[in-house]
Amino acid sequence: MGADQEIMNYLLMEDSLEGFLTMDGFKIVNCNNRFAKMVGYNSREELIGSKLYELSPMIQPDGRKSKDLLNDMMKKAFSNGKYRFEFQLITNDEKIIWTKVLFIKEGDITGGVIRDITMLKNLEKNKDSYSSNLKEFSFPINRLQDQNLDNSRYHFKNICL
């Protein structure tokens, strides 16, 4: 790869809205600053040498250990060339975030593209309660509208008489 291509790849990786990382096994050997900020660190250098499962809760929402889930996802990426899945991470200040991960396997190195989908997950989780609340409010509003309509008819009849 030429020097121009390396510079272009670096700029694309650093200016992306998504986190990028490369791992040897579970160990992070490189990542962009976006990934570092996503998990609450000031720079990518703080994450080099960390293991991805160390940045996640011990157990994922499906009940599996994070390390086991990552291992299975790496195997799927190895056999398919790439694999996409959802995974929870823990930020430096101990907040859980939801991510969509794309693992791409190339030899012993696994590349990862990571997108924070926490906001989307929260909206999905709350949509049922929003829908339920809307139904609760719509019934009284409909009754009030009917009542107001009846009152308006009554007043209109009285004015006309």
N, C-alpha and C positions, 0 to 999 in steps of 0.2 A: 504494500500500500504506500502510495506516495505521500510526501509531507503535506501537500494541499488537502488530500483526502483525510489525513489524520487530524488536521486543524478543523476541517468541516465536521468530522465526527465528534470532536471535542466540543465544538460550539453547539451542535445539535443536542448533545447530551446535557450540557450545562444550562442551556436556555429552555429546556423542556419543562412542561408543567407536570410531567410524570417522573417518578423516581426510577433510576437505573442502578443496577448493581451487577457485579460479577462475583461468583463464589467458586471456591475450590472446595468441594464437599459442601459443608454447611458454612464454612468460614468466608466472610466478606473480604475480598481482595481489592475491590474498587467499588465506588458508588459515586453518584453525583450529589451536589449540595441539596438538590430538591428532595432526594430521599432522606438525607440527614435532617433537613428541616421538618419533613413529614413526621419523623419519629422524635422530634424535639431536641435535636442536637444542633450546635452552632456550625459545625463543619464536618465534612466527610471523613477527615482524618481521625475523628473521634470514634468512627465506626469500623475502620479498617482493622481486621483481626477478630472482630466480634462474630458470633455465630447467629444466624438469622433467628433460630428458635429462642435465643436468649432475649430477643426483642419482641417476644410474643408471650401471651398467657400460657401457663403450663398446659391447659386444656382448651381446645377449640370448641365452638358451639355445638359441633356434632358429637362431642364427647371423647374425641381422640386426642392423644397427646400431640402437641404442636410438632415436636421432633419427628414423631411417626408419620404425621400427615405430610410434612415437608419431604420426608424420605420417599413416601409413596408418590408424591407429585413429581419429584425428580426422576423417579423410575419411569413414570408415564411420559415425561418430557424426553427421556433418553430413548424410549421405544418409539415415540411418535415424532420426535424432533422438537416438539413444543407442546406445552400444556397450559391451559388457563384455568384458574380456580380463585375462590374467595378465601381470604385468610385474615385473621385478626392479628394486629400488632399492638404493643404497648409503647406509648411514648415515654420519653425521659421523665416527664412529670406524672407518669402512671395512669394516663388516660388510654382507654382502649379505642383503637380506630379500626374500621373495616377497610380492607384493601382488595382490589382485584389484581391478581398477579398473573403474569405470563412468563413462564419459564421456557427458555430456549437452551437446548443442550448442544454443546459443541466440544466433543472430546471429554476431558475431565472438568471442563469449565461449564458452569451453568450461568447463563445470563438471565436477568430478571427485569421486567418492566412492571412497575408497581404504581397503581393509581389509588388515591384515597377516595373511597366511596361511602364514607361515614354519613355524610349528609343525605345521600340517596337512601341508605339503609334506615336512617331515622325517619325519613318521610314515609317509606314503606311501612315501617312499624306503626306509625301514628295515623296512617290513612284510615284504618278501620275505626279508630276512636273519633277521628274527624267526621267520618261518614255517619257514625252513630249519633254524634252531637248534632249534626245537621238535621237528621231525621227528628230528633227530639225537639229542636227549635221549629222545624217546619210545621209540625202539627199545631202548636199554639198560634203560629203566625197565620196559618190557613183558617183557623177558627176565628181569629180576630178579623181577618179580611172578610170572612162570611158575615160576621157580626156587624162590621162596619157597613158592609153592603146592605144588610137588612135594615140597619139604622138609617142609612141614606135613603133607601126606598120609602121607609116610614115618613121621614122628614119631607121627601119630595111629594108624597101623597098629601100630606098635611098642607104643604104650600099650595098645591094645585087645587085643593078643595076650598 
